Amino acid sequence: MNAHNSTLPEPNELSQRILFTSFFINTALLFLKLTFSTFCTGFFRNKEGLFATEEDSKAKKVEKDSLVDYNTSKTARVKRIHANELENILSFLLVATGFAVVFQAFPRRIPIAALIHSIGGSVLMFLFTLFRYIYALVYFLELQPWRSLTFSFGNLSTLILLIWGIVACFI
């Protein structure tokens, strides 16, 4: 659509816009989530006096006897959340990128199919992002079974996106 023409974009163009806008927004939100987890790790390390290296603890003049149990600390919990995010978000981004590439490489001859593909993919991307945010919160608050459920639903949305992308290659 150009600036002089006020008509709606073609269905395939609209579908591409929806999918790629959704992909970018979800990628940006997940990046912010990872960045927030990194800052939380640093915050709790300083608060609890837990450091990654001995020189860091010396710089903060922390006594070894004053260190808390690392396995039960908030620092450890935030680090586990961050490690889990790195594993799951990377997989999601690879699958979502593949999904978007498949969509671009195999233009749909039926405009409604392209629209369904882009909206469906966008919903799955949003659900993954939403479940990752909820997962981090319930993990930090030590809420089971919600932690397991949000983890499972987030990965299920990635699996569905993967299968949908593979099937789309052959349609």
OpenMM code with the backbone's topology and positions (N, CA, C; nanometers):
from openmm import Vec3, app, unit

residues = "MET ASN ALA HIS ASN SER THR LEU PRO GLU PRO ASN GLU LEU SER GLN ARG ILE LEU PHE THR SER PHE PHE ILE ASN THR ALA LEU LEU PHE LEU LYS LEU THR PHE SER THR PHE CYS THR GLY PHE PHE ARG ASN LYS GLU GLY LEU PHE ALA THR GLU GLU ASP SER LYS ALA LYS LYS VAL GLU LYS ASP SER LEU VAL ASP TYR ASN THR SER LYS THR ALA ARG VAL LYS ARG ILE HIS ALA ASN GLU LEU GLU ASN ILE LEU SER PHE LEU LEU VAL ALA THR GLY PHE ALA VAL VAL PHE GLN ALA PHE PRO ARG ARG ILE PRO ILE ALA ALA LEU ILE HIS SER ILE GLY GLY SER VAL LEU MET PHE LEU PHE THR LEU PHE ARG TYR ILE TYR ALA LEU VAL TYR PHE LEU GLU LEU GLN PRO TRP ARG SER LEU THR PHE SER PHE GLY ASN LEU SER THR LEU ILE LEU LEU ILE TRP GLY ILE VAL ALA CYS PHE ILE".split()
positions = [
    Vec3(0.0855, -0.1169, 0.0000),
    Vec3(0.0000, 0.0000, 0.0000),
    Vec3(0.0901, 0.1232, 0.0000),
    Vec3(0.0647, 0.2182, -0.0916),
    Vec3(0.1463, 0.3393, -0.0933),
    Vec3(0.0749, 0.4525, -0.0199),
    Vec3(0.1459, 0.5631, -0.0012),
    Vec3(0.0932, 0.6749, 0.0773),
    Vec3(-0.0237, 0.7442, 0.0072),
    Vec3(-0.0301, 0.7331, -0.1237),
    Vec3(-0.1351, 0.8017, -0.1983),
    Vec3(-0.2602, 0.7172, -0.2148),
    Vec3(-0.2514, 0.5910, -0.1842),
    Vec3(-0.3643, 0.5001, -0.2022),
    Vec3(-0.4142, 0.4576, -0.0645),
    Vec3(-0.5404, 0.4827, -0.0368),
    Vec3(-0.5936, 0.4538, 0.0958),
    Vec3(-0.6647, 0.3188, 0.1018),
    Vec3(-0.6473, 0.2356, -0.0006),
    Vec3(-0.7117, 0.1048, 0.0012),
    Vec3(-0.6363, 0.0115, 0.0955),
    Vec3(-0.7051, -0.0926, 0.1335),
    Vec3(-0.6448, -0.1920, 0.2216),
    Vec3(-0.5385, -0.2706, 0.1459),
    Vec3(-0.4378, -0.3209, 0.2164),
    Vec3(-0.3361, -0.4022, 0.1490),
    Vec3(-0.3961, -0.5345, 0.1019),
    Vec3(-0.3296, -0.5956, 0.0072),
    Vec3(-0.3709, -0.7270, -0.0418),
    Vec3(-0.3679, -0.8266, 0.0746),
    Vec3(-0.4516, -0.9303, 0.0709),
    Vec3(-0.4552, -1.0265, 0.1813),
    Vec3(-0.3194, -1.0902, 0.2126),
    Vec3(-0.2428, -1.1266, 0.1097),
    Vec3(-0.1117, -1.1867, 0.1361),
    Vec3(-0.0161, -1.0863, 0.2004),
    Vec3(-0.0227, -0.9603, 0.1551),
    Vec3(0.0605, -0.8561, 0.2148),
    Vec3(0.0194, -0.8319, 0.3607),
    Vec3(-0.1100, -0.8293, 0.3851),
    Vec3(-0.1615, -0.8130, 0.5210),
    Vec3(-0.1162, -0.9290, 0.6093),
    Vec3(-0.1240, -1.0503, 0.5568),
    Vec3(-0.0810, -1.1684, 0.6312),
    Vec3(0.0666, -1.1599, 0.6678),
    Vec3(0.1483, -1.1165, 0.5731),
    Vec3(0.2913, -1.1017, 0.5999),
    Vec3(0.3160, -0.9968, 0.7080),
    Vec3(0.2455, -0.8869, 0.6987),
    Vec3(0.2611, -0.7813, 0.7997),
    Vec3(0.2246, -0.8324, 0.9384),
    Vec3(0.1135, -0.9042, 0.9467),
    Vec3(0.0696, -0.9574, 1.0763),
    Vec3(0.1753, -1.0505, 1.1340),
    Vec3(0.2208, -1.1447, 1.0525),
    Vec3(0.3158, -1.2445, 1.1012),
    Vec3(0.4491, -1.1822, 1.1401),
    Vec3(0.5047, -1.0991, 1.0550),
    Vec3(0.6364, -1.0437, 1.0852),
    Vec3(0.6314, -0.9398, 1.1971),
    Vec3(0.5227, -0.8654, 1.2063),
    Vec3(0.5066, -0.7720, 1.3188),
    Vec3(0.4970, -0.8500, 1.4493),
    Vec3(0.4180, -0.9550, 1.4487),
    Vec3(0.4047, -1.0393, 1.5682),
    Vec3(0.5387, -1.1011, 1.6058),
    Vec3(0.6104, -1.1518, 1.5071),
    Vec3(0.7419, -1.2118, 1.5327),
    Vec3(0.8350, -1.1105, 1.5983),
    Vec3(0.8401, -0.9905, 1.5426),
    Vec3(0.9297, -0.8888, 1.5982),
    Vec3(0.8883, -0.8477, 1.7394),
    Vec3(0.7601, -0.8246, 1.7610),
    Vec3(0.7132, -0.7824, 1.8933),
    Vec3(0.7430, -0.8894, 1.9976),
    Vec3(0.7151, -1.0157, 1.9649),
    Vec3(0.7426, -1.1233, 2.0604),
    Vec3(0.8916, -1.1403, 2.0853),
    Vec3(0.9719, -1.1264, 1.9814),
    Vec3(1.1174, -1.1332, 1.9994),
    Vec3(1.1647, -1.0206, 2.0909),
    Vec3(1.1142, -0.9008, 2.0704),
    Vec3(1.1526, -0.7865, 2.1552),
    Vec3(1.1100, -0.8092, 2.3003),
    Vec3(0.9888, -0.8595, 2.3212),
    Vec3(0.9416, -0.8856, 2.4578),
    Vec3(1.0258, -0.9932, 2.5262),
    Vec3(1.0641, -1.0955, 2.4518),
    Vec3(1.1480, -1.2008, 2.5100),
    Vec3(1.2882, -1.1493, 2.5399),
    Vec3(1.3399, -1.0624, 2.4532),
    Vec3(1.4696, -1.0005, 2.4815),
    Vec3(1.4634, -0.9195, 2.6108),
    Vec3(1.3570, -0.8409, 2.6263),
    Vec3(1.3407, -0.7627, 2.7499),
    Vec3(1.3290, -0.8534, 2.8711),
    Vec3(1.2622, -0.9662, 2.8553),
    Vec3(1.2475, -1.0640, 2.9632),
    Vec3(1.3828, -1.1188, 3.0042),
    Vec3(1.4644, -1.1564, 2.9068),
    Vec3(1.5988, -1.2069, 2.9360),
    Vec3(1.6845, -1.0996, 3.0034),
    Vec3(1.6750, -0.9792, 2.9547),
    Vec3(1.7517, -0.8695, 3.0128),
    Vec3(1.7085, -0.8445, 3.1565),
    Vec3(1.5799, -0.8475, 3.1831),
    Vec3(1.5292, -0.8304, 3.3192),
    Vec3(1.5819, -0.9403, 3.4113),
    Vec3(1.5836, -1.0635, 3.3627),
    Vec3(1.6359, -1.1745, 3.4434),
    Vec3(1.7841, -1.1548, 3.4759),
    Vec3(1.8579, -1.1019, 3.3810),
    Vec3(1.9993, -1.0750, 3.4049),
    Vec3(2.0158, -0.9721, 3.5166),
    Vec3(1.9379, -0.8658, 3.5116),
    Vec3(1.9457, -0.7637, 3.6163),
    Vec3(1.8992, -0.8184, 3.7514),
    Vec3(1.7972, -0.9041, 3.7501),
    Vec3(1.7506, -0.9656, 3.8758),
    Vec3(1.8604, -1.0511, 3.9380),
    Vec3(1.9326, -1.1240, 3.8555),
    Vec3(2.0425, -1.2063, 3.9068),
    Vec3(2.1457, -1.1184, 3.9762),
    Vec3(2.1845, -1.0096, 3.9128),
    Vec3(2.2811, -0.9175, 3.9738),
    Vec3(2.2280, -0.8556, 4.1015),
    Vec3(2.1014, -0.8172, 4.1011),
    Vec3(2.0401, -0.7571, 4.2196),
    Vec3(2.0446, -0.8533, 4.3373),
    Vec3(2.0001, -0.9776, 4.3166),
    Vec3(1.9965, -1.0729, 4.4269),
    Vec3(2.1359, -1.1198, 4.4677),
    Vec3(2.2279, -1.1240, 4.3745),
    Vec3(2.3661, -1.1558, 4.4117),
    Vec3(2.4190, -1.0513, 4.5095),
    Vec3(2.3978, -0.9259, 4.4779),
    Vec3(2.4443, -0.8193, 4.5671),
    Vec3(2.3692, -0.8210, 4.6997),
    Vec3(2.2398, -0.8410, 4.6947),
    Vec3(2.1585, -0.8403, 4.8162),
    Vec3(2.1981, -0.9538, 4.9109),
    Vec3(2.2245, -1.0720, 4.8548),
    Vec3(2.2562, -1.1890, 4.9364),
    Vec3(2.4053, -1.2124, 4.9539),
    Vec3(2.4861, -1.1325, 4.8875),
    Vec3(2.6307, -1.1473, 4.9010),
    Vec3(2.6856, -1.2702, 4.8307),
    Vec3(2.6195, -1.3114, 4.7227),
    Vec3(2.6651, -1.4260, 4.6435),
    Vec3(2.7229, -1.3754, 4.5126),
    Vec3(2.8451, -1.4170, 4.4845),
    Vec3(2.9121, -1.3662, 4.3663),
    Vec3(2.9678, -1.4800, 4.2832),
    Vec3(2.9829, -1.4546, 4.1545),
    Vec3(3.0294, -1.5570, 4.0620),
    Vec3(3.1787, -1.5853, 4.0804),
    Vec3(3.2530, -1.4853, 4.1206),
    Vec3(3.3974, -1.5028, 4.1355),
    Vec3(3.4436, -1.4504, 4.2709),
    Vec3(3.5584, -1.5014, 4.3132),
    Vec3(3.6139, -1.4603, 4.4419),
    Vec3(3.6501, -1.3120, 4.4428),
    Vec3(3.6995, -1.2621, 4.3299),
    Vec3(3.7381, -1.1200, 4.3257),
    Vec3(3.6174, -1.0284, 4.3429),
    Vec3(3.5010, -1.0727, 4.2944),
    Vec3(3.3799, -0.9929, 4.3147),
    Vec3(3.3442, -0.9852, 4.4628),
    Vec3(3.3556, -1.0978, 4.5319),
    Vec3(3.3231, -1.0970, 4.6744),
    Vec3(3.4241, -1.0149, 4.7528),
    Vec3(3.5495, -1.0165, 4.7118),
    Vec3(3.6518, -0.9348, 4.7791),
    Vec3(3.6247, -0.7863, 4.7558),
    Vec3(3.5818, -0.7527, 4.6350),
    Vec3(3.5529, -0.6126, 4.6035),
    Vec3(3.4383, -0.5595, 4.6888),
    Vec3(3.3448, -0.6475, 4.7236),
    Vec3(3.2313, -0.6080, 4.8071),
    Vec3(3.2586, -0.6313, 4.9559),
    Vec3(3.3783, -0.6836, 4.9865),
    Vec3(3.4198, -0.7091, 5.1252),
    Vec3(3.3181, -0.7974, 5.1989),
    Vec3(3.2851, -0.9102, 5.1364),
    Vec3(3.1905, -1.0045, 5.1949),
    Vec3(3.2691, -1.1143, 5.2658),
    Vec3(3.2318, -1.1435, 5.3879),
    Vec3(3.2940, -1.2519, 5.4633),
    Vec3(3.2368, -1.3847, 5.4144),
    Vec3(3.3237, -1.4860, 5.4046),
    Vec3(3.2751, -1.6165, 5.3597),
    Vec3(3.1698, -1.6718, 5.4544),
    Vec3(3.1819, -1.6456, 5.5834),
    Vec3(3.0862, -1.6979, 5.6801),
    Vec3(2.9487, -1.6332, 5.6673),
    Vec3(2.9412, -1.5167, 5.6027),
    Vec3(2.8134, -1.4473, 5.5924),
    Vec3(2.7338, -1.4884, 5.4685),
    Vec3(2.7891, -1.5779, 5.3864),
    Vec3(2.7184, -1.6199, 5.2657),
    Vec3(2.6007, -1.7101, 5.3005),
    Vec3(2.4923, -1.6932, 5.2274),
    Vec3(2.3744, -1.7762, 5.2498),
    Vec3(2.3863, -1.9053, 5.1703),
    Vec3(2.3004, -2.0013, 5.1997),
    Vec3(2.2998, -2.1277, 5.1269),
    Vec3(2.2610, -2.1009, 4.9824),
    Vec3(2.3507, -2.1295, 4.8919),
    Vec3(2.3303, -2.0952, 4.7517),
    Vec3(2.2108, -2.1692, 4.6913),
    Vec3(2.1857, -2.2921, 4.7332),
    Vec3(2.0778, -2.3703, 4.6728),
    Vec3(1.9388, -2.3198, 4.7084),
    Vec3(1.9232, -2.2477, 4.8184),
    Vec3(1.7910, -2.1987, 4.8580),
    Vec3(1.7770, -2.0475, 4.8438),
    Vec3(1.8766, -1.9827, 4.7912),
    Vec3(1.8734, -1.8368, 4.7824),
    Vec3(1.7898, -1.7889, 4.6641),
    Vec3(1.7486, -1.6629, 4.6715),
    Vec3(1.6770, -1.6003, 4.5598),
    Vec3(1.7694, -1.5879, 4.4392),
    Vec3(1.8985, -1.5684, 4.4655),
    Vec3(1.9952, -1.5595, 4.3568),
    Vec3(1.9934, -1.6882, 4.2749),
    Vec3(1.9976, -1.8016, 4.3436),
    Vec3(1.9968, -1.9303, 4.2737),
    Vec3(1.8664, -1.9488, 4.1962),
    Vec3(1.7562, -1.9085, 4.2553),
    Vec3(1.6262, -1.9223, 4.1905),
    Vec3(1.6233, -1.8382, 4.0619),
    Vec3(1.6691, -1.7136, 4.0695),
    Vec3(1.6697, -1.6266, 3.9512),
    Vec3(1.7658, -1.6805, 3.8459),
    Vec3(1.8780, -1.7344, 3.8879),
    Vec3(1.9727, -1.7935, 3.7913),
    Vec3(1.9114, -1.9142, 3.7208),
    Vec3(1.8354, -1.9949, 3.7943),
    Vec3(1.7698, -2.1102, 3.7320),
    Vec3(1.6616, -2.0635, 3.6337),
    Vec3(1.5898, -1.9591, 3.6684),
    Vec3(1.4904, -1.9023, 3.5758),
    Vec3(1.5604, -1.8556, 3.4487),
    Vec3(1.6704, -1.7854, 3.4648),
    Vec3(1.7438, -1.7310, 3.3505),
    Vec3(1.7988, -1.8431, 3.2625),
    Vec3(1.8550, -1.9456, 3.3244),
    Vec3(1.9086, -2.0585, 3.2472),
    Vec3(1.7963, -2.1279, 3.1701),
    Vec3(1.6820, -2.1448, 3.2335),
    Vec3(1.5681, -2.2073, 3.1683),
    Vec3(1.5196, -2.1225, 3.0516),
    Vec3(1.5192, -1.9915, 3.0696),
    Vec3(1.4793, -1.9011, 2.9609),
    Vec3(1.5727, -1.9130, 2.8420),
    Vec3(1.7023, -1.9165, 2.8698),
    Vec3(1.7985, -1.9271, 2.7599),
    Vec3(1.7743, -2.0531, 2.6779),
    Vec3(1.7464, -2.1632, 2.7449),
    Vec3(1.7208, -2.2883, 2.6738),
    Vec3(1.5914, -2.2814, 2.5922),
    Vec3(1.4846, -2.2353, 2.6534),
    Vec3(1.3536, -2.2391, 2.5887),
    Vec3(1.3335, -2.1276, 2.4872),
    Vec3(1.3813, -2.0092, 2.5159),
    Vec3(1.3616, -1.8975, 2.4230),
    Vec3(1.4434, -1.9182, 2.2960),
    Vec3(1.5632, -1.9733, 2.3084),
    Vec3(1.6430, -2.0005, 2.1885),
    Vec3(1.5701, -2.0993, 2.0971),
    Vec3(1.5171, -2.2064, 2.1551),
    Vec3(1.4413, -2.3039, 2.0743),
    Vec3(1.3218, -2.2375, 2.0072),
    Vec3(1.2487, -2.1572, 2.0842),
    Vec3(1.1328, -2.0880, 2.0287),
    Vec3(1.1736, -1.9974, 1.9130),
    Vec3(1.2798, -1.9185, 1.9315),
    Vec3(1.3208, -1.8253, 1.8260),
    Vec3(1.3622, -1.8993, 1.6990),
    Vec3(1.4263, -2.0137, 1.7133),
    Vec3(1.4621, -2.0922, 1.5946),
    Vec3(1.3370, -2.1425, 1.5231),
    Vec3(1.2416, -2.1936, 1.5988),
    Vec3(1.1174, -2.2440, 1.5394),
    Vec3(1.0372, -2.1288, 1.4780),
    Vec3(1.0235, -2.0178, 1.5492),
    Vec3(0.9460, -1.9042, 1.4982),
    Vec3(1.0103, -1.8452, 1.3730),
    Vec3(1.1421, -1.8411, 1.3697),
    Vec3(1.2109, -1.7922, 1.2494),
    Vec3(1.1837, -1.8859, 1.1327),
    Vec3(1.1934, -2.0150, 1.1582),
    Vec3(1.1624, -2.1128, 1.0534),
    Vec3(1.0199, -2.0999, 1.0044),
    Vec3(0.9273, -2.0791, 1.0970),
    Vec3(0.7869, -2.0618, 1.0610),
    Vec3(0.7704, -1.9405, 0.9697),
    Vec3(0.8335, -1.8300, 1.0042),
    Vec3(0.8234, -1.7081, 0.9230),
    Vec3(0.8886, -1.7268, 0.7864),
    Vec3(0.9997, -1.7982, 0.7826),
    Vec3(1.0680, -1.8229, 0.6547),
    Vec3(0.9816, -1.9112, 0.5647),
    Vec3(0.9229, -2.0145, 0.6235),
    Vec3(0.8339, -2.1020, 0.5459),
    Vec3(0.7187, -2.0205, 0.4891),
    Vec3(0.6642, -1.9334, 0.5702),
    Vec3(0.5532, -1.8501, 0.5251),
    Vec3(0.5961, -1.7633, 0.4064),
    Vec3(0.7154, -1.7070, 0.4151),
    Vec3(0.7663, -1.6199, 0.3087),
    Vec3(0.8041, -1.7008, 0.1844),
    Vec3(0.8609, -1.8191, 0.2047),
    Vec3(0.9098, -1.8990, 0.0919),
    Vec3(0.7979, -1.9653, 0.0134),
    Vec3(0.6878, -1.9944, 0.0809),
    Vec3(0.5769, -2.0629, 0.0156),
    Vec3(0.4519, -1.9760, 0.0210),
    Vec3(0.4435, -1.8764, -0.0679),
    Vec3(0.3260, -1.7890, -0.0639),
    Vec3(0.1986, -1.8699, -0.0844),
    Vec3(0.0998, -1.8377, -0.0105),
    Vec3(-0.0288, -1.9090, -0.0173),
    Vec3(-0.1114, -1.8557, -0.1340),
    Vec3(-0.1607, -1.9483, -0.2135),
    Vec3(-0.2442, -1.9094, -0.3280),
    Vec3(-0.3838, -1.8677, -0.2839),
    Vec3(-0.4234, -1.9164, -0.1678),
    Vec3(-0.5567, -1.8839, -0.1162),
    Vec3(-0.5383, -1.7782, -0.0070),
    Vec3(-0.5852, -1.6549, -0.0300),
    Vec3(-0.5616, -1.5470, 0.0662),
    Vec3(-0.6090, -1.5779, 0.2084),
    Vec3(-0.7219, -1.6459, 0.2230),
    Vec3(-0.7715, -1.6748, 0.3570),
    Vec3(-0.6772, -1.7725, 0.4293),
    Vec3(-0.6148, -1.8632, 0.3538),
    Vec3(-0.5189, -1.9568, 0.4137),
    Vec3(-0.3968, -1.8808, 0.4656),
    Vec3(-0.3537, -1.7822, 0.3896),
    Vec3(-0.2399, -1.7011, 0.4340),
    Vec3(-0.2746, -1.6240, 0.5605),
    Vec3(-0.3960, -1.5722, 0.5651),
    Vec3(-0.4404, -1.4979, 0.6825),
    Vec3(-0.4498, -1.5890, 0.8051),
    Vec3(-0.5057, -1.7080, 0.7870),
    Vec3(-0.5155, -1.8046, 0.8973),
    Vec3(-0.3763, -1.8439, 0.9452),
    Vec3(-0.2862, -1.8673, 0.8516),
    Vec3(-0.1490, -1.9041, 0.8842),
    Vec3(-0.0814, -1.7945, 0.9667),
    Vec3(-0.0954, -1.6704, 0.9243),
    Vec3(-0.0271, -1.5619, 0.9944),
    Vec3(-0.0910, -1.5330, 1.1302),
    Vec3(-0.2219, -1.5347, 1.1379),
    Vec3(-0.2890, -1.5093, 1.2664),
    Vec3(-0.2632, -1.6247, 1.3622),
    Vec3(-0.2741, -1.7469, 1.3135),
    Vec3(-0.2475, -1.8636, 1.3986),
    Vec3(-0.1051, -1.8634, 1.4514),
    Vec3(-0.0096, -1.8355, 1.3635),
    Vec3(0.1301, -1.8283, 1.4064),
    Vec3(0.1519, -1.7169, 1.5071),
    Vec3(0.0874, -1.6043, 1.4842),
    Vec3(0.0995, -1.4907, 1.5765),
    Vec3(0.0427, -1.5241, 1.7136),
    Vec3(-0.0704, -1.5933, 1.7158),
    Vec3(-0.1308, -1.6328, 1.8435),
    Vec3(-0.0375, -1.7281, 1.9181),
    Vec3(0.0197, -1.8259, 1.8482),
    Vec3(0.1114, -1.9202, 1.9127),
    Vec3(0.2362, -1.8494, 1.9657),
    Vec3(0.2881, -1.7529, 1.8902),
    Vec3(0.4041, -1.6768, 1.9367),
    Vec3(0.3684, -1.5969, 2.0619),
    Vec3(0.2524, -1.5340, 2.0603),
    Vec3(0.2079, -1.4574, 2.1762),
    Vec3(0.1906, -1.5478, 2.2975),
    Vec3(0.1302, -1.6644, 2.2777),
    Vec3(0.1092, -1.7565, 2.3894),
    Vec3(0.2412, -1.8006, 2.4508),
    Vec3(0.3399, -1.8307, 2.3655),
    Vec3(0.4710, -1.8684, 2.4193),
    Vec3(0.5271, -1.7557, 2.5050),
    Vec3(0.5231, -1.6346, 2.4522),
    Vec3(0.5762, -1.5190, 2.5250),
    Vec3(0.5021, -1.4989, 2.6562),
    Vec3(0.3717, -1.5056, 2.6528),
    Vec3(0.2908, -1.4905, 2.7739),
    Vec3(0.3254, -1.5976, 2.8768),
    Vec3(0.3336, -1.7221, 2.8330),
    Vec3(0.3650, -1.8305, 2.9269),
    Vec3(0.5059, -1.8180, 2.9845),
    Vec3(0.5997, -1.7624, 2.9094),
    Vec3(0.7358, -1.7434, 2.9641),
    Vec3(0.7344, -1.6368, 3.0745),
    Vec3(0.6582, -1.5314, 3.0554),
    Vec3(0.6470, -1.4290, 3.1597),
    Vec3(0.5812, -1.4874, 3.2850),
    Vec3(0.4720, -1.5596, 3.2656),
    Vec3(0.4023, -1.6185, 3.3796),
    Vec3(0.4910, -1.7231, 3.4478),
    Vec3(0.5614, -1.8021, 3.3681),
    Vec3(0.6504, -1.9051, 3.4223),
    Vec3(0.7536, -1.8445, 3.5167),
    Vec3(0.8179, -1.7373, 3.4739),
    Vec3(0.9203, -1.6739, 3.5576),
    Vec3(0.8605, -1.6256, 3.6893),
    Vec3(0.7422, -1.5688, 3.6820),
    Vec3(0.6772, -1.5188, 3.8029),
    Vec3(0.6421, -1.6323, 3.8986),
    Vec3(0.5783, -1.7376, 3.8487),
    Vec3(0.5381, -1.8467, 3.9381),
    Vec3(0.6587, -1.9265, 3.9865),
    Vec3(0.7655, -1.9326, 3.9076),
    Vec3(0.8883, -1.9981, 3.9534),
    Vec3(0.9478, -1.9182, 4.0689),
    Vec3(0.9562, -1.7881, 4.0517),
    Vec3(1.0137, -1.7025, 4.1564),
    Vec3(0.9308, -1.7102, 4.2842),
    Vec3(0.7992, -1.7171, 4.2694),
    Vec3(0.7099, -1.7228, 4.3853),
    Vec3(0.6908, -1.8646, 4.4394),
    Vec3(0.7575, -1.9622, 4.3762),
    Vec3(0.7549, -2.1023, 4.4185),
    Vec3(0.6143, -2.1615, 4.4158),
    Vec3(0.5430, -2.1374, 4.3067),
    Vec3(0.4053, -2.1841, 4.2938),
    Vec3(0.3966, -2.3061, 4.2017),
    Vec3(0.3795, -2.4208, 4.2608),
    Vec3(0.3532, -2.5423, 4.1849),
    Vec3(0.2057, -2.5753, 4.2038),
    Vec3(0.1352, -2.6286, 4.1113),
    Vec3(0.1784, -2.6849, 3.9828),
    Vec3(0.1837, -2.5823, 3.8701),
    Vec3(0.1604, -2.4556, 3.9033),
    Vec3(0.1547, -2.3516, 3.7990),
    Vec3(0.2844, -2.3408, 3.7210),
    Vec3(0.3957, -2.3600, 3.7898),
    Vec3(0.5248, -2.3528, 3.7209),
    Vec3(0.5315, -2.4600, 3.6125),
    Vec3(0.4967, -2.5826, 3.6465),
    Vec3(0.5011, -2.6923, 3.5490),
    Vec3(0.4001, -2.6718, 3.4360),
    Vec3(0.2827, -2.6223, 3.4707),
    Vec3(0.1793, -2.6011, 3.3685),
    Vec3(0.2206, -2.4931, 3.2693),
    Vec3(0.2710, -2.3799, 3.3186),
    Vec3(0.3104, -2.2728, 3.2269),
    Vec3(0.4302, -2.3141, 3.1422),
    Vec3(0.5215, -2.3897, 3.2008),
    Vec3(0.6358, -2.4429, 3.1255),
    Vec3(0.5854, -2.5330, 3.0125),
    Vec3(0.4940, -2.6232, 3.0466),
    Vec3(0.4410, -2.7188, 2.9476),
    Vec3(0.3628, -2.6489, 2.8377),
    Vec3(0.2760, -2.5543, 2.8752),
    Vec3(0.1967, -2.4840, 2.7745),
    Vec3(0.2846, -2.3996, 2.6820),
    Vec3(0.3881, -2.3377, 2.7371),
    Vec3(0.4802, -2.2609, 2.6532),
    Vec3(0.5499, -2.3492, 2.5517),
    Vec3(0.5981, -2.4657, 2.5964),
    Vec3(0.6652, -2.5565, 2.5043),
    Vec3(0.5672, -2.6206, 2.4067),
    Vec3(0.4443, -2.6418, 2.4501),
    Vec3(0.3427, -2.6958, 2.3601),
    Vec3(0.3141, -2.5973, 2.2461),
    Vec3(0.3094, -2.4688, 2.2771),
    Vec3(0.2852, -2.3698, 2.1711),
    Vec3(0.4004, -2.3703, 2.0702),
    Vec3(0.5237, -2.3907, 2.1171),
    Vec3(0.6381, -2.3998, 2.0259),
    Vec3(0.6286, -2.5265, 1.9412),
    Vec3(0.5909, -2.6375, 2.0021),
    Vec3(0.5776, -2.7634, 1.9289),
    Vec3(0.4695, -2.7520, 1.8206),
    Vec3(0.3574, -2.6918, 1.8534),
    Vec3(0.2505, -2.6738, 1.7541),
    Vec3(0.2992, -2.5847, 1.6400),
    Vec3(0.3714, -2.4786, 1.6723),
    Vec3(0.4263, -2.3895, 1.5698),
    Vec3(0.5222, -2.4672, 1.4784),
    Vec3(0.6033, -2.5536, 1.5378),
    Vec3(0.6973, -2.6349, 1.4608),
    Vec3(0.6233, -2.7297, 1.3665),
    Vec3(0.5262, -2.8021, 1.4189),
    Vec3(0.4503, -2.8968, 1.3358),
    Vec3(0.3749, -2.8231, 1.2270),
    Vec3(0.3148, -2.7115, 1.2605),
    Vec3(0.2416, -2.6316, 1.1618),
    Vec3(0.3351, -2.5858, 1.0502),
    Vec3(0.4552, -2.5420, 1.0860),
    Vec3(0.5522, -2.4993, 0.9859),
    Vec3(0.5944, -2.6132, 0.8940),
    Vec3(0.6156, -2.7314, 0.9515),
    Vec3(0.6547, -2.8475, 0.8704),
    Vec3(0.5416, -2.8849, 0.7753),
    Vec3(0.4191, -2.8911, 0.8263),
    Vec3(0.3038, -2.9247, 0.7417),
    Vec3(0.2873, -2.8208, 0.6299),
    Vec3(0.3096, -2.6930, 0.6625),
    Vec3(0.2938, -2.5855, 0.5635),
    Vec3(0.3920, -2.6008, 0.4468),
    Vec3(0.5042, -2.6668, 0.4711),
    Vec3(0.6004, -2.6893, 0.3624),
    Vec3(0.5437, -2.7790, 0.2534),
    Vec3(0.4484, -2.8625, 0.2898),
    Vec3(0.3968, -2.9623, 0.1956),
    Vec3(0.2565, -2.9323, 0.1443),
    Vec3(0.2039, -2.8185, 0.1837),
    Vec3(0.0689, -2.7824, 0.1377),
    Vec3(0.0777, -2.6881, 0.0196),
] * unit.nanometer
topology = app.Topology()
chain = topology.addChain("A")
for resn in residues:
    res = topology.addResidue(resn, chain)
    for name in ("N", "CA", "C"):
        topology.addAtom(name, app.Element.getBySymbol(name[0]), res)
